[in-house]
């Protein structure tokens, strides 16, 4: 408490002595005043006196600059501009309050459960809206040292995956430099470029072919890749790939419908209770 009193006392000394200064004020800018209570909780506990003084002084300077600037703006801007800005401020307040209120009400009332059937029905009815904006690929790959003792076994299992082979390949995973064995997931072309750097936009046509088996070697390691399926850009995105997006779309649609319902309920309730009325002239 002693430190805070000292800081505030010092701040009072930073401003010019003026017989018109209001009690408890520590600064004045035109007709605006800054009071002790405005800076009392500004300085974190444990801050040195020197640092505290700098923090408070900087705050006062910034406060004064803002007050002087807005006064200058109000004096020099045209009446039309001031009216325009005042209207924008009023509208912003309305938008901010109503948006926050609606979001809270929607959060409490919206049903976030979306069934697989609802997703599939929406997808089937709107397929043309879900065209892929990039090439999609299903693949599996392993990057391993070229002198790996089980190299041939791993290669044969990866290229000709049979029942139980995935478990065997997984058992060697700690020895791989990198791998992805889940070929049921669609991946985007840019992910392929990152994981398989020997494939580039210029040569992708030589590699990205359904059913193709690839063995690509560098100085130390070998990439083994099996391309399972390819979906070209602008084709309809598969349901599995677009599923997370579908859920968000369905939820947003549900929220918009709920917002319209809430707005109608508020208006109807106001009319019923004589809080909203249109006068006929």
C-alpha positions in Angstrom: 0.0 0.0 0.0 2.9 2.4 0.8 4.4 1.7 -2.6 1.1 2.4 -4.4 0.7 5.6 -2.5 4.2 6.6 -3.3 3.7 5.9 -7.0 0.5 7.8 -7.2 2.1 10.7 -5.3 4.9 10.8 -7.8 2.5 10.7 -10.6 0.8 13.8 -9.2 4.1 15.6 -9.4 4.4 14.6 -13.1 1.5 16.9 -14.0 1.6 20.7 -13.8 0.2 22.3 -10.6 -3.2 23.8 -11.4 -5.6 25.3 -8.9 -8.5 24.0 -11.1 -7.4 20.4 -10.8 -10.2 18.3 -9.3 -9.6 16.4 -6.0 -7.9 13.1 -6.4 -7.1 13.8 -10.1 -3.5 13.0 -11.2 -3.7 14.3 -14.7 -5.7 16.6 -16.9 -6.1 16.8 -20.7 -8.3 19.7 -21.9 -11.5 19.1 -19.9 -10.8 15.5 -19.1 -9.3 14.3 -15.8 -7.5 11.1 -14.8 -8.0 10.0 -11.2 -6.0 7.9 -8.7 -8.5 5.1 -8.9 -7.8 4.8 -12.6 -4.2 3.7 -12.0 -4.5 2.0 -8.6 -4.4 -1.5 -10.1 -2.1 -0.8 -13.0 1.1 -1.9 -11.5 1.7 -5.7 -10.8 2.6 -6.7 -7.3 6.4 -6.9 -6.7 7.3 -4.3 -9.3 10.1 -1.9 -8.3 9.4 1.7 -7.6 11.4 2.8 -10.7 9.5 0.4 -13.0 6.2 1.3 -11.4 6.7 4.9 -12.1 7.6 4.2 -15.7 4.5 2.1 -16.2 2.1 4.7 -14.7 3.8 7.6 -16.5 3.5 5.7 -19.9 -0.2 5.0 -19.1 -0.8 8.7 -18.3 1.0 9.9 -21.5 -1.1 7.5 -23.6 -4.3 8.5 -21.9 -3.6 12.2 -22.5 -2.6 11.7 -26.1 -5.9 9.8 -26.8 -7.9 12.5 -25.1 -6.2 15.3 -26.9 -6.5 13.5 -30.3 -10.2 12.8 -29.9 -10.9 16.4 -28.8 -9.0 17.6 -31.9 -10.9 15.2 -34.1 -14.2 16.4 -32.8 -13.2 20.0 -33.4 -11.9 19.5 -36.9 -14.0 16.8 -38.5 -17.1 17.9 -40.4 -20.5 17.6 -38.8 -21.4 15.0 -41.4 -18.4 12.8 -40.5 -19.1 13.0 -36.8 -22.7 12.0 -37.4 -21.6 9.2 -39.6 -19.1 7.9 -37.0 -21.6 8.2 -34.2 -24.1 6.2 -36.1 -21.5 3.5 -36.8 -20.6 3.4 -33.1 -24.3 3.0 -32.2 -24.8 0.2 -34.7 -21.6 -1.5 -33.6 -22.9 -1.6 -30.0 -26.2 -3.0 -31.2 -24.5 -5.7 -33.3 -22.0 -6.6 -30.5 -24.7 -6.9 -27.8 -27.2 -8.8 -29.9 -24.6 -11.1 -31.4 -23.3 -12.0 -27.9 -26.8 -12.6 -26.6 -27.9 -14.7 -29.5 -24.8 -16.8 -29.3 -25.4 -17.6 -25.6 -29.0 -18.5 -26.3 -28.1 -20.7 -29.3 -25.4 -22.4 -27.3 -27.9 -23.4 -24.7 -30.6 -24.5 -27.1 -29.0 -25.9 -30.2 -28.8 -29.7 -30.6 -25.2 -30.6 -31.5 -25.9 -34.3 -32.1 -25.8 -35.1 -35.9 -26.6 -38.6 -36.9 -24.6 -40.4 -39.7 -27.9 -40.7 -41.7 -28.4 -36.9 -41.5 -24.9 -36.3 -42.8 -25.3 -38.9 -45.6 -28.7 -37.5 -46.6 -27.3 -33.9 -46.8 -24.3 -35.1 -48.7 -26.4 -37.0 -51.3 -28.7 -34.0 -51.8 -25.8 -31.6 -52.2 -23.0 -33.6 -53.9 -22.4 -31.0 -56.6 -21.4 -28.5 -54.0 -18.6 -30.6 -52.7 -16.1 -30.9 -55.6 -12.5 -31.4 -54.5 -10.2 -28.4 -55.0 -7.2 -30.6 -55.1 -6.2 -34.1 -56.1 -7.0 -36.6 -53.3 -5.1 -39.9 -52.8 -5.3 -43.1 -50.8 -1.9 -44.6 -50.3 0.4 -46.4 -47.9 4.1 -45.8 -47.7 7.2 -46.7 -45.6 10.6 -44.9 -45.6 13.3 -47.2 -44.2 17.1 -47.7 -44.4 18.0 -49.5 -47.7 20.1 -52.1 -45.7 17.2 -53.1 -43.5 17.5 -56.9 -43.0 13.8 -57.4 -43.6 13.7 -55.1 -46.6 12.3 -57.6 -49.1 9.7 -58.9 -46.7 8.5 -55.4 -45.9 8.4 -54.4 -49.5 6.3 -57.4 -50.6 3.9 -57.0 -47.7 3.4 -53.2 -48.4 2.9 -53.7 -52.2 0.6 -56.7 -51.8 -1.1 -56.2 -48.5 -3.0 -59.2 -47.3 -4.8 -60.3 -44.2 -2.5 -59.9 -41.2 0.2 -58.1 -43.1 -0.6 -54.7 -41.6 0.1 -56.1 -38.2 3.4 -57.4 -39.3 4.4 -54.1 -40.9 3.4 -52.3 -37.7 5.7 -54.5 -35.7 8.7 -52.9 -37.5 7.4 -49.3 -37.2 10.1 -48.2 -34.7 12.7 -49.0 -37.4 11.1 -46.8 -40.1 12.2 -43.3 -40.9 8.5 -42.5 -41.7 5.4 -44.4 -42.6 1.6 -44.3 -43.1 -0.3 -47.5 -43.4 -3.9 -46.4 -43.1 -4.8 -46.4 -46.8 -8.5 -45.9 -46.0 -7.9 -42.2 -45.5 -7.9 -39.7 -48.3 -5.0 -37.2 -48.3 -4.4 -34.0 -50.2 -1.7 -33.7 -52.8 0.3 -31.1 -50.7 0.6 -33.7 -47.9 2.1 -36.1 -50.4 4.7 -33.6 -51.5 5.7 -33.1 -47.9 5.9 -36.7 -46.9 7.3 -38.0 -50.2 9.8 -35.3 -51.4 10.8 -37.1 -54.5 7.3 -36.5 -55.9 6.9 -32.9 -57.2 4.2 -31.0 -59.1 6.3 -31.5 -62.3 6.7 -35.3 -62.1 3.6 -36.3 -60.2 2.1 -37.8 -63.4 4.8 -40.5 -63.3 3.9 -41.6 -59.8 0.3 -40.7 -58.9 -1.4 -43.6 -60.7 -4.0 -45.9 -59.1 -2.5 -49.3 -58.2 1.1 -48.1 -58.8 3.9 -49.6 -56.6 6.9 -47.2 -56.2 10.4 -47.9 -54.9 12.5 -44.7 -54.7 16.0 -44.7 -53.3 18.2 -41.9 -52.1 21.7 -42.1 -50.6 20.6 -43.7 -47.3 17.0 -44.7 -47.4 14.3 -46.2 -49.6 10.7 -45.0 -50.1 8.2 -47.8 -50.7 4.9 -46.4 -51.8 1.6 -48.1 -52.9 -0.9 -45.8 -54.6 -4.3 -47.2 -53.9 -6.8 -44.7 -55.3 -6.7 -41.3 -56.9 -9.5 -38.7 -57.2 -8.7 -35.8 -59.5 -9.4 -32.2 -58.8 -13.0 -31.0 -59.4 -14.4 -34.4 -59.0 -17.0 -34.9 -56.2 -15.3 -35.3 -52.9 -15.8 -38.7 -51.2 -18.2 -38.8 -48.2 -15.5 -39.9 -45.8 -13.2 -37.0 -46.7 -15.9 -34.3 -46.5 -17.6 -35.7 -43.4 -16.1 -33.3 -40.8 -17.1 -30.3 -43.1 -20.6 -31.8 -43.6 -21.1 -31.9 -39.8 -20.1 -28.2 -39.4 -22.4 -27.2 -42.3 -25.3 -29.1 -40.8 -24.7 -27.5 -37.4 -24.4 -24.0 -38.9 -27.7 -24.5 -40.8 -29.3 -25.7 -37.6 -28.0 -22.6 -35.8 -29.3 -20.2 -38.4 -32.7 -21.8 -38.3 -32.7 -21.5 -34.5 -31.6 -17.8 -34.7 -34.6 -17.1 -36.9 -36.9 -18.9 -34.5 -35.5 -17.0 -31.5 -35.9 -13.6 -33.3 -39.5 -14.5 -34.1 -40.2 -15.6 -30.6 -38.8 -12.3 -29.2 -40.9 -10.3 -31.6 -44.1 -12.3 -31.0 -43.6 -12.1 -27.2 -43.2 -8.4 -27.4 -46.4 -8.0 -29.4 -48.3 -10.2 -27.0 -47.2 -8.2 -24.0 -47.7 -4.8 -25.7 -44.0 -4.0 -25.8 -43.9 -3.8 -29.6 -46.5 -1.9 -31.6 -46.6 -0.3 -35.0 -48.7 2.9 -35.1 -50.9 3.4 -38.1 -50.8 7.1 -39.2 
